[in-house]
Amino acid sequence: MRWAAGCAEKQVGLNKANDAEIVYQIDDDSMRQKIQAYGPDLEDLVGAGHHTFAEKSPESPAVTVKVVDRRDTYKACARSWKRRPDVGSDADYPDLTLRDAAAVKSLKS
């Protein structure tokens, strides 16, 4: 197995990990399933705002990790400050991620 880190040049102003999305490309099915099992906690483990898994590569099996600046793509959550595509998905909490909206709702019950 080959481990290759994606090129992650620092961009001006990208100083907060919550502004980044980590994109994993893991071609080994067993390893991919183990990492995906962490679910939404994976971004907390690596300290990023969001994470996704890329499609398998047609080339030799590899693991790559890319850091993507999401300041212009996703809104920031008013509670966790994570930039995620689901910010604003809950009508009751339009400035929160779905995960943070669920946490706030559970506190009110």
GIJOHU-V802691 format. One record per pair of residues at least 24 apart in sequence whose C-alpha atoms are under 7 Angstrom apart, sorted by the first residue. I is the first residue (numbers start at 1). GAP is how many residues later the second one is. Records with the same first field share a line. If there is no record, write none. Layout:
BEGIN
I->GAP, GAP
END
This chain:
BEGIN
1->60, 61
2->59, 60, 61
3->59, 60, 61
4->59, 60
5->59, 60, 61
6->58, 59, 60
7->59
8->58, 59
17->30, 31, 32
18->30, 31, 63, 64, 65
19->30, 50, 51, 52, 63, 64
20->28, 29, 30, 47, 48, 49, 50
21->27, 28, 29, 30, 46, 47, 48, 49
22->26, 28, 29, 30, 43, 44, 45, 46
23->28, 29, 30, 31, 42, 43, 44
24->28, 29, 30, 40, 41, 42
25->28, 29, 30, 31, 38, 39, 40
26->30, 36, 37, 38
27->29, 30, 34, 35, 36
28->33
49->33, 34, 35
50->33, 34
END
